[in-house]
Structure formats: C-alpha cells, structure tokens
Amino acid sequence: MTANRRFRRVVRIGPVQVATYCDGRGREKHTAACTAPRCGFATDYDSRAAAELAARTHRCAVR
C-alpha cells in the first residue's frame, strides 16, 4: 500500500527539497530529499528547522 502524501510549503535548498506533510496519524512531519541523480538522500523530521538544517548541510556522495 502506498502512502498518499500531499506536500505543502515545498522549498528548494540547493539540490534538496524540503516539504511539510501530515503522516497517517495526523501528525505534521517534515521531509528533506535530494533530487540529484543516484543520491538517494531522503529523511523525515519532526521539526521544520531540522529538515532545513539537513538540507543546508547535505553533501552528495555520488558525483
């Protein structure tokens, strides 16, 4: 079963996109995902500040 997430407040910081969504239990979550090819970086956070910090400090290992 796939999760149907509706992202809001999508911001791009370098190659990383940060967005806010509600999880299956109604809690607000924040995600940071790199859009570079073959990178694979994607994590969920409880606070928007943590997701934006991860986006700012992310360095792609694949070049």
mmCIF file of the N, C-alpha and C atoms, coordinates in Angstrom:
data_MODEL
# 
_entry.id   MODEL 
# 
loop_
_atom_site.group_PDB 
_atom_site.id 
_atom_site.type_symbol 
_atom_site.label_atom_id 
_atom_site.label_alt_id 
_atom_site.label_comp_id 
_atom_site.label_asym_id 
_atom_site.label_entity_id 
_atom_site.label_seq_id 
_atom_site.pdbx_PDB_ins_code 
_atom_site.Cartn_x 
_atom_site.Cartn_y 
_atom_site.Cartn_z 
_atom_site.occupancy 
_atom_site.B_iso_or_equiv 
_atom_site.pdbx_formal_charge 
_atom_site.auth_seq_id 
_atom_site.auth_comp_id 
_atom_site.auth_asym_id 
_atom_site.auth_atom_id 
_atom_site.pdbx_PDB_model_num 
ATOM 1   N N  . MET A 1 1  ? 0.841  -1.178 0.000  1.00 0.00 ? 1  MET A N  1 
ATOM 2   C CA . MET A 1 1  ? 0.000  0.000  0.000  1.00 0.00 ? 1  MET A CA 1 
ATOM 3   C C  . MET A 1 1  ? 0.888  1.244  0.000  1.00 0.00 ? 1  MET A C  1 
ATOM 4   N N  . THR A 1 2  ? 0.651  2.141  -0.894 1.00 0.00 ? 2  THR A N  1 
ATOM 5   C CA . THR A 1 2  ? 1.451  3.349  -0.991 1.00 0.00 ? 2  THR A CA 1 
ATOM 6   C C  . THR A 1 2  ? 0.814  4.466  -0.174 1.00 0.00 ? 2  THR A C  1 
ATOM 7   N N  . ALA A 1 3  ? 1.647  5.319  0.332  1.00 0.00 ? 3  ALA A N  1 
ATOM 8   C CA . ALA A 1 3  ? 1.164  6.459  1.106  1.00 0.00 ? 3  ALA A CA 1 
ATOM 9   C C  . ALA A 1 3  ? 0.842  7.605  0.156  1.00 0.00 ? 3  ALA A C  1 
ATOM 10  N N  . ASN A 1 4  ? -0.315 8.191  0.318  1.00 0.00 ? 4  ASN A N  1 
ATOM 11  C CA . ASN A 1 4  ? -0.704 9.348  -0.485 1.00 0.00 ? 4  ASN A CA 1 
ATOM 12  C C  . ASN A 1 4  ? -0.430 10.590 0.337  1.00 0.00 ? 4  ASN A C  1 
ATOM 13  N N  . ARG A 1 5  ? 0.712  11.215 0.112  1.00 0.00 ? 5  ARG A N  1 
ATOM 14  C CA . ARG A 1 5  ? 1.101  12.391 0.872  1.00 0.00 ? 5  ARG A CA 1 
ATOM 15  C C  . ARG A 1 5  ? 0.898  13.627 0.030  1.00 0.00 ? 5  ARG A C  1 
ATOM 16  N N  . ARG A 1 6  ? 0.339  14.616 0.649  1.00 0.00 ? 6  ARG A N  1 
ATOM 17  C CA . ARG A 1 6  ? 0.181  15.907 -0.010 1.00 0.00 ? 6  ARG A CA 1 
ATOM 18  C C  . ARG A 1 6  ? 1.161  16.871 0.633  1.00 0.00 ? 6  ARG A C  1 
ATOM 19  N N  . PHE A 1 7  ? 2.187  17.217 -0.117 1.00 0.00 ? 7  PHE A N  1 
ATOM 20  C CA . PHE A 1 7  ? 3.236  18.071 0.403  1.00 0.00 ? 7  PHE A CA 1 
ATOM 21  C C  . PHE A 1 7  ? 2.833  19.527 0.276  1.00 0.00 ? 7  PHE A C  1 
ATOM 22  N N  . ARG A 1 8  ? 3.177  20.298 1.284  1.00 0.00 ? 8  ARG A N  1 
ATOM 23  C CA . ARG A 1 8  ? 2.947  21.740 1.238  1.00 0.00 ? 8  ARG A CA 1 
ATOM 24  C C  . ARG A 1 8  ? 4.204  22.436 1.718  1.00 0.00 ? 8  ARG A C  1 
ATOM 25  N N  . ARG A 1 9  ? 4.278  23.718 1.478  1.00 0.00 ? 9  ARG A N  1 
ATOM 26  C CA . ARG A 1 9  ? 5.448  24.528 1.821  1.00 0.00 ? 9  ARG A CA 1 
ATOM 27  C C  . ARG A 1 9  ? 6.727  23.902 1.283  1.00 0.00 ? 9  ARG A C  1 
ATOM 28  N N  . VAL A 1 10 ? 6.727  23.590 0.002  1.00 0.00 ? 10 VAL A N  1 
ATOM 29  C CA . VAL A 1 10 ? 7.901  22.988 -0.637 1.00 0.00 ? 10 VAL A CA 1 
ATOM 30  C C  . VAL A 1 10 ? 8.911  24.085 -0.956 1.00 0.00 ? 10 VAL A C  1 
ATOM 31  N N  . VAL A 1 11 ? 10.144 23.875 -0.473 1.00 0.00 ? 11 VAL A N  1 
ATOM 32  C CA . VAL A 1 11 ? 11.230 24.827 -0.680 1.00 0.00 ? 11 VAL A CA 1 
ATOM 33  C C  . VAL A 1 11 ? 12.431 24.056 -1.197 1.00 0.00 ? 11 VAL A C  1 
ATOM 34  N N  . ARG A 1 12 ? 13.147 24.649 -2.116 1.00 0.00 ? 12 ARG A N  1 
ATOM 35  C CA . ARG A 1 12 ? 14.349 24.012 -2.655 1.00 0.00 ? 12 ARG A CA 1 
ATOM 36  C C  . ARG A 1 12 ? 15.576 24.738 -2.112 1.00 0.00 ? 12 ARG A C  1 
ATOM 37  N N  . ILE A 1 13 ? 16.469 23.962 -1.473 1.00 0.00 ? 13 ILE A N  1 
ATOM 38  C CA . ILE A 1 13 ? 17.730 24.493 -0.949 1.00 0.00 ? 13 ILE A CA 1 
ATOM 39  C C  . ILE A 1 13 ? 18.836 23.714 -1.635 1.00 0.00 ? 13 ILE A C  1 
ATOM 40  N N  . GLY A 1 14 ? 19.433 24.310 -2.651 1.00 0.00 ? 14 GLY A N  1 
ATOM 41  C CA . GLY A 1 14 ? 20.413 23.591 -3.467 1.00 0.00 ? 14 GLY A CA 1 
ATOM 42  C C  . GLY A 1 14 ? 19.705 22.458 -4.197 1.00 0.00 ? 14 GLY A C  1 
ATOM 43  N N  . PRO A 1 15 ? 20.263 21.239 -4.165 1.00 0.00 ? 15 PRO A N  1 
ATOM 44  C CA . PRO A 1 15 ? 19.595 20.115 -4.826 1.00 0.00 ? 15 PRO A CA 1 
ATOM 45  C C  . PRO A 1 15 ? 18.546 19.435 -3.939 1.00 0.00 ? 15 PRO A C  1 
ATOM 46  N N  . VAL A 1 16 ? 18.382 19.914 -2.702 1.00 0.00 ? 16 VAL A N  1 
ATOM 47  C CA . VAL A 1 16 ? 17.480 19.272 -1.736 1.00 0.00 ? 16 VAL A CA 1 
ATOM 48  C C  . VAL A 1 16 ? 16.158 20.025 -1.663 1.00 0.00 ? 16 VAL A C  1 
ATOM 49  N N  . GLN A 1 17 ? 15.059 19.268 -1.678 1.00 0.00 ? 17 GLN A N  1 
ATOM 50  C CA . GLN A 1 17 ? 13.737 19.857 -1.488 1.00 0.00 ? 17 GLN A CA 1 
ATOM 51  C C  . GLN A 1 17 ? 13.263 19.551 -0.075 1.00 0.00 ? 17 GLN A C  1 
ATOM 52  N N  . VAL A 1 18 ? 12.713 20.564 0.598  1.00 0.00 ? 18 VAL A N  1 
ATOM 53  C CA . VAL A 1 18 ? 12.160 20.431 1.940  1.00 0.00 ? 18 VAL A CA 1 
ATOM 54  C C  . VAL A 1 18 ? 10.661 20.679 1.834  1.00 0.00 ? 18 VAL A C  1 
ATOM 55  N N  . ALA A 1 19 ? 9.864  19.798 2.467  1.00 0.00 ? 19 ALA A N  1 
ATOM 56  C CA . ALA A 1 19 ? 8.409  19.927 2.387  1.00 0.00 ? 19 ALA A CA 1 
ATOM 57  C C  . ALA A 1 19 ? 7.766  19.482 3.693  1.00 0.00 ? 19 ALA A C  1 
ATOM 58  N N  . THR A 1 20 ? 6.527  19.923 3.910  1.00 0.00 ? 20 THR A N  1 
ATOM 59  C CA . THR A 1 20 ? 5.747  19.569 5.086  1.00 0.00 ? 20 THR A CA 1 
ATOM 60  C C  . THR A 1 20 ? 4.565  18.727 4.644  1.00 0.00 ? 20 THR A C  1 
ATOM 61  N N  . TYR A 1 21 ? 4.231  17.700 5.440  1.00 0.00 ? 21 TYR A N  1 
ATOM 62  C CA . TYR A 1 21 ? 3.076  16.847 5.149  1.00 0.00 ? 21 TYR A CA 1 
ATOM 63  C C  . TYR A 1 21 ? 2.508  16.301 6.449  1.00 0.00 ? 21 TYR A C  1 
ATOM 64  N N  . CYS A 1 22 ? 1.312  15.741 6.391  1.00 0.00 ? 22 CYS A N  1 
ATOM 65  C CA . CYS A 1 22 ? 0.703  15.071 7.540  1.00 0.00 ? 22 CYS A CA 1 
ATOM 66  C C  . CYS A 1 22 ? 0.834  13.570 7.346  1.00 0.00 ? 22 CYS A C  1 
ATOM 67  N N  . ASP A 1 23 ? 1.337  12.884 8.386  1.00 0.00 ? 23 ASP A N  1 
ATOM 68  C CA . ASP A 1 23 ? 1.501  11.431 8.267  1.00 0.00 ? 23 ASP A CA 1 
ATOM 69  C C  . ASP A 1 23 ? 0.161  10.739 8.491  1.00 0.00 ? 23 ASP A C  1 
ATOM 70  N N  . GLY A 1 24 ? 0.153  9.422  8.480  1.00 0.00 ? 24 GLY A N  1 
ATOM 71  C CA . GLY A 1 24 ? -1.075 8.647  8.589  1.00 0.00 ? 24 GLY A CA 1 
ATOM 72  C C  . GLY A 1 24 ? -1.813 8.826  9.898  1.00 0.00 ? 24 GLY A C  1 
ATOM 73  N N  . ARG A 1 25 ? -1.125 9.324  10.912 1.00 0.00 ? 25 ARG A N  1 
ATOM 74  C CA . ARG A 1 25 ? -1.747 9.519  12.227 1.00 0.00 ? 25 ARG A CA 1 
ATOM 75  C C  . ARG A 1 25 ? -2.148 10.965 12.473 1.00 0.00 ? 25 ARG A C  1 
ATOM 76  N N  . GLY A 1 26 ? -2.040 11.801 11.453 1.00 0.00 ? 26 GLY A N  1 
ATOM 77  C CA . GLY A 1 26 ? -2.462 13.187 11.558 1.00 0.00 ? 26 GLY A CA 1 
ATOM 78  C C  . GLY A 1 26 ? -1.411 14.127 12.122 1.00 0.00 ? 26 GLY A C  1 
ATOM 79  N N  . ARG A 1 27 ? -0.204 13.646 12.327 1.00 0.00 ? 27 ARG A N  1 
ATOM 80  C CA . ARG A 1 27 ? 0.869  14.494 12.832 1.00 0.00 ? 27 ARG A CA 1 
ATOM 81  C C  . ARG A 1 27 ? 1.558  15.203 11.679 1.00 0.00 ? 27 ARG A C  1 
ATOM 82  N N  . GLU A 1 28 ? 2.020  16.410 11.951 1.00 0.00 ? 28 GLU A N  1 
ATOM 83  C CA . GLU A 1 28 ? 2.737  17.164 10.938 1.00 0.00 ? 28 GLU A CA 1 
ATOM 84  C C  . GLU A 1 28 ? 4.201  16.710 10.923 1.00 0.00 ? 28 GLU A C  1 
ATOM 85  N N  . LYS A 1 29 ? 4.706  16.352 9.751  1.00 0.00 ? 29 LYS A N  1 
ATOM 86  C CA . LYS A 1 29 ? 6.085  15.909 9.574  1.00 0.00 ? 29 LYS A CA 1 
ATOM 87  C C  . LYS A 1 29 ? 6.735  16.756 8.498  1.00 0.00 ? 29 LYS A C  1 
ATOM 88  N N  . HIS A 1 30 ? 8.056  16.723 8.479  1.00 0.00 ? 30 HIS A N  1 
ATOM 89  C CA . HIS A 1 30 ? 8.828  17.493 7.513  1.00 0.00 ? 30 HIS A CA 1 
ATOM 90  C C  . HIS A 1 30 ? 9.850  16.561 6.892  1.00 0.00 ? 30 HIS A C  1 
ATOM 91  N N  . THR A 1 31 ? 10.068 16.702 5.617  1.00 0.00 ? 31 THR A N  1 
ATOM 92  C CA . THR A 1 31 ? 10.992 15.823 4.910  1.00 0.00 ? 31 THR A CA 1 
ATOM 93  C C  . THR A 1 31 ? 11.995 16.633 4.111  1.00 0.00 ? 31 THR A C  1 
ATOM 94  N N  . ALA A 1 32 ? 13.189 16.061 3.981  1.00 0.00 ? 32 ALA A N  1 
ATOM 95  C CA . ALA A 1 32 ? 14.240 16.631 3.138  1.00 0.00 ? 32 ALA A CA 1 
ATOM 96  C C  . ALA A 1 32 ? 14.682 15.532 2.188  1.00 0.00 ? 32 ALA A C  1 
ATOM 97  N N  . ALA A 1 33 ? 14.649 15.803 0.882  1.00 0.00 ? 33 ALA A N  1 
ATOM 98  C CA . ALA A 1 33 ? 15.009 14.797 -0.120 1.00 0.00 ? 33 ALA A CA 1 
ATOM 99  C C  . ALA A 1 33 ? 15.858 15.441 -1.205 1.00 0.00 ? 33 ALA A C  1 
ATOM 100 N N  . CYS A 1 34 ? 16.968 14.782 -1.522 1.00 0.00 ? 34 CYS A N  1 
ATOM 101 C CA . CYS A 1 34 ? 17.870 15.273 -2.562 1.00 0.00 ? 34 CYS A CA 1 
ATOM 102 C C  . CYS A 1 34 ? 17.345 14.832 -3.931 1.00 0.00 ? 34 CYS A C  1 
ATOM 103 N N  . THR A 1 35 ? 17.379 15.746 -4.891 1.00 0.00 ? 35 THR A N  1 
ATOM 104 C CA . THR A 1 35 ? 16.869 15.457 -6.225 1.00 0.00 ? 35 THR A CA 1 
ATOM 105 C C  . THR A 1 35 ? 17.981 15.142 -7.219 1.00 0.00 ? 35 THR A C  1 
ATOM 106 N N  . ALA A 1 36 ? 19.225 15.056 -6.745 1.00 0.00 ? 36 ALA A N  1 
ATOM 107 C CA . ALA A 1 36 ? 20.341 14.725 -7.632 1.00 0.00 ? 36 ALA A CA 1 
ATOM 108 C C  . ALA A 1 36 ? 20.260 13.260 -8.049 1.00 0.00 ? 36 ALA A C  1 
ATOM 109 N N  . PRO A 1 37 ? 20.655 12.944 -9.273 1.00 0.00 ? 37 PRO A N  1 
ATOM 110 C CA . PRO A 1 37 ? 20.612 11.552 -9.734 1.00 0.00 ? 37 PRO A CA 1 
ATOM 111 C C  . PRO A 1 37 ? 21.512 10.648 -8.898 1.00 0.00 ? 37 PRO A C  1 
ATOM 112 N N  . ARG A 1 38 ? 21.025 9.479  -8.543 1.00 0.00 ? 38 ARG A N  1 
ATOM 113 C CA . ARG A 1 38 ? 21.731 8.442  -7.789 1.00 0.00 ? 38 ARG A CA 1 
ATOM 114 C C  . ARG A 1 38 ? 22.162 8.855  -6.397 1.00 0.00 ? 38 ARG A C  1 
ATOM 115 N N  . CYS A 1 39 ? 21.586 9.883  -5.804 1.00 0.00 ? 39 CYS A N  1 
ATOM 116 C CA . CYS A 1 39 ? 21.981 10.304 -4.459 1.00 0.00 ? 39 CYS A CA 1 
ATOM 117 C C  . CYS A 1 39 ? 21.253 9.467  -3.405 1.00 0.00 ? 39 CYS A C  1 
ATOM 118 N N  . GLY A 1 40 ? 19.937 9.458  -3.422 1.00 0.00 ? 40 GLY A N  1 
ATOM 119 C CA . GLY A 1 40 ? 19.168 8.639  -2.503 1.00 0.00 ? 40 GLY A CA 1 
ATOM 120 C C  . GLY A 1 40 ? 18.973 9.212  -1.112 1.00 0.00 ? 40 GLY A C  1 
ATOM 121 N N  . PHE A 1 41 ? 19.341 10.457 -0.856 1.00 0.00 ? 41 PHE A N  1 
ATOM 122 C CA . PHE A 1 41 ? 19.169 11.075 0.460  1.00 0.00 ? 41 PHE A CA 1 
ATOM 123 C C  . PHE A 1 41 ? 17.722 11.518 0.635  1.00 0.00 ? 41 PHE A C  1 
ATOM 124 N N  . ALA A 1 42 ? 17.044 10.962 1.636  1.00 0.00 ? 42 ALA A N  1 
ATOM 125 C CA . ALA A 1 42 ? 15.688 11.373 1.979  1.00 0.00 ? 42 ALA A CA 1 
ATOM 126 C C  . ALA A 1 42 ? 15.433 10.997 3.426  1.00 0.00 ? 42 ALA A C  1 
ATOM 127 N N  . THR A 1 43 ? 15.065 11.989 4.261  1.00 0.00 ? 43 THR A N  1 
ATOM 128 C CA . THR A 1 43 ? 14.807 11.736 5.672  1.00 0.00 ? 43 THR A CA 1 
ATOM 129 C C  . THR A 1 43 ? 13.610 12.537 6.142  1.00 0.00 ? 43 THR A C  1 
ATOM 130 N N  . ASP A 1 44 ? 12.950 12.043 7.199  1.00 0.00 ? 44 ASP A N  1 
ATOM 131 C CA . ASP A 1 44 ? 11.811 12.716 7.804  1.00 0.00 ? 44 ASP A CA 1 
ATOM 132 C C  . ASP A 1 44 ? 12.206 13.274 9.162  1.00 0.00 ? 44 ASP A C  1 
ATOM 133 N N  . TYR A 1 45 ? 11.659 14.428 9.505  1.00 0.00 ? 45 TYR A N  1 
ATOM 134 C CA . TYR A 1 45 ? 11.961 15.101 10.771 1.00 0.00 ? 45 TYR A CA 1 
ATOM 135 C C  . TYR A 1 45 ? 10.664 15.566 11.422 1.00 0.00 ? 45 TYR A C  1 
ATOM 136 N N  . ASP A 1 46 ? 10.739 15.799 12.734 1.00 0.00 ? 46 ASP A N  1 
ATOM 137 C CA . ASP A 1 46 ? 9.588  16.315 13.467 1.00 0.00 ? 46 ASP A CA 1 
ATOM 138 C C  . ASP A 1 46 ? 9.498  17.838 13.395 1.00 0.00 ? 46 ASP A C  1 
ATOM 139 N N  . SER A 1 47 ? 10.619 18.510 13.140 1.00 0.00 ? 47 SER A N  1 
ATOM 140 C CA . SER A 1 47 ? 10.592 19.969 13.069 1.00 0.00 ? 47 SER A CA 1 
ATOM 141 C C  . SER A 1 47 ? 11.080 20.455 11.708 1.00 0.00 ? 47 SER A C  1 
ATOM 142 N N  . ARG A 1 48 ? 10.553 21.562 11.282 1.00 0.00 ? 48 ARG A N  1 
ATOM 143 C CA . ARG A 1 48 ? 10.920 22.162 10.002 1.00 0.00 ? 48 ARG A CA 1 
ATOM 144 C C  . ARG A 1 48 ? 12.375 22.643 10.029 1.00 0.00 ? 48 ARG A C  1 
ATOM 145 N N  . ALA A 1 49 ? 12.798 23.167 11.177 1.00 0.00 ? 49 ALA A N  1 
ATOM 146 C CA . ALA A 1 49 ? 14.165 23.659 11.299 1.00 0.00 ? 49 ALA A CA 1 
ATOM 147 C C  . ALA A 1 49 ? 15.185 22.542 11.103 1.00 0.00 ? 49 ALA A C  1 
ATOM 148 N N  . ALA A 1 50 ? 14.904 21.360 11.625 1.00 0.00 ? 50 ALA A N  1 
ATOM 149 C CA . ALA A 1 50 ? 15.816 20.230 11.465 1.00 0.00 ? 50 ALA A CA 1 
ATOM 150 C C  . ALA A 1 50 ? 15.904 19.803 10.002 1.00 0.00 ? 50 ALA A C  1 
ATOM 151 N N  . ALA A 1 51 ? 14.784 19.808 9.304  1.00 0.00 ? 51 ALA A N  1 
ATOM 152 C CA . ALA A 1 51 ? 14.783 19.433 7.887  1.00 0.00 ? 51 ALA A CA 1 
ATOM 153 C C  . ALA A 1 51 ? 15.555 20.449 7.053  1.00 0.00 ? 51 ALA A C  1 
ATOM 154 N N  . GLU A 1 52 ? 15.399 21.726 7.352  1.00 0.00 ? 52 GLU A N  1 
ATOM 155 C CA . GLU A 1 52 ? 16.121 22.760 6.610  1.00 0.00 ? 52 GLU A CA 1 
ATOM 156 C C  . GLU A 1 52 ? 17.615 22.725 6.921  1.00 0.00 ? 52 GLU A C  1 
ATOM 157 N N  . LEU A 1 53 ? 17.985 22.411 8.156  1.00 0.00 ? 53 LEU A N  1 
ATOM 158 C CA . LEU A 1 53 ? 19.394 22.273 8.505  1.00 0.00 ? 53 LEU A CA 1 
ATOM 159 C C  . LEU A 1 53 ? 20.023 21.098 7.760  1.00 0.00 ? 53 LEU A C  1 
ATOM 160 N N  . ALA A 1 54 ? 19.303 19.991 7.676  1.00 0.00 ? 54 ALA A N  1 
ATOM 161 C CA . ALA A 1 54 ? 19.804 18.833 6.930  1.00 0.00 ? 54 ALA A CA 1 
ATOM 162 C C  . ALA A 1 54 ? 19.985 19.179 5.453  1.00 0.00 ? 54 ALA A C  1 
ATOM 163 N N  . ALA A 1 55 ? 19.078 19.969 4.912  1.00 0.00 ? 55 ALA A N  1 
ATOM 164 C CA . ALA A 1 55 ? 19.182 20.363 3.509  1.00 0.00 ? 55 ALA A CA 1 
ATOM 165 C C  . ALA A 1 55 ? 20.385 21.260 3.270  1.00 0.00 ? 55 ALA A C  1 
ATOM 166 N N  . ARG A 1 56 ? 20.644 22.160 4.200  1.00 0.00 ? 56 ARG A N  1 
ATOM 167 C CA . ARG A 1 56 ? 21.772 23.075 4.041  1.00 0.00 ? 56 ARG A CA 1 
ATOM 168 C C  . ARG A 1 56 ? 23.132 22.385 4.193  1.00 0.00 ? 56 ARG A C  1 
ATOM 169 N N  . THR A 1 57 ? 23.189 21.357 5.019  1.00 0.00 ? 57 THR A N  1 
ATOM 170 C CA . THR A 1 57 ? 24.463 20.700 5.283  1.00 0.00 ? 57 THR A CA 1 
ATOM 171 C C  . THR A 1 57 ? 24.677 19.443 4.455  1.00 0.00 ? 57 THR A C  1 
ATOM 172 N N  . HIS A 1 58 ? 23.700 19.054 3.631  1.00 0.00 ? 58 HIS A N  1 
ATOM 173 C CA . HIS A 1 58 ? 23.816 17.829 2.826  1.00 0.00 ? 58 HIS A CA 1 
ATOM 174 C C  . HIS A 1 58 ? 24.854 17.976 1.730  1.00 0.00 ? 58 HIS A C  1 
ATOM 175 N N  . ARG A 1 59 ? 25.684 16.945 1.590  1.00 0.00 ? 59 ARG A N  1 
ATOM 176 C CA . ARG A 1 59 ? 26.657 16.882 0.504  1.00 0.00 ? 59 ARG A CA 1 
ATOM 177 C C  . ARG A 1 59 ? 26.455 15.549 -0.190 1.00 0.00 ? 59 ARG A C  1 
ATOM 178 N N  . CYS A 1 60 ? 26.232 15.563 -1.492 1.00 0.00 ? 60 CYS A N  1 
ATOM 179 C CA . CYS A 1 60 ? 26.027 14.338 -2.248 1.00 0.00 ? 60 CYS A CA 1 
ATOM 180 C C  . CYS A 1 60 ? 27.337 13.560 -2.333 1.00 0.00 ? 60 CYS A C  1 
ATOM 181 N N  . ALA A 1 61 ? 27.279 12.277 -2.015 1.00 0.00 ? 61 ALA A N  1 
ATOM 182 C CA . ALA A 1 61 ? 28.461 11.431 -2.082 1.00 0.00 ? 61 ALA A CA 1 
ATOM 183 C C  . ALA A 1 61 ? 28.724 10.977 -3.523 1.00 0.00 ? 61 ALA A C  1 
ATOM 184 N N  . VAL A 1 62 ? 27.695 10.881 -4.332 1.00 0.00 ? 62 VAL A N  1 
ATOM 185 C CA . VAL A 1 62 ? 27.817 10.418 -5.716 1.00 0.00 ? 62 VAL A CA 1 
ATOM 186 C C  . VAL A 1 62 ? 28.059 11.621 -6.615 1.00 0.00 ? 62 VAL A C  1 
ATOM 187 N N  . ARG A 1 63 ? 29.050 11.518 -7.448 1.00 0.00 ? 63 ARG A N  1 
ATOM 188 C CA . ARG A 1 63 ? 29.335 12.619 -8.393 1.00 0.00 ? 63 ARG A CA 1 
ATOM 189 C C  . ARG A 1 63 ? 29.343 12.113 -9.803 1.00 0.00 ? 63 ARG A C  1 
# 
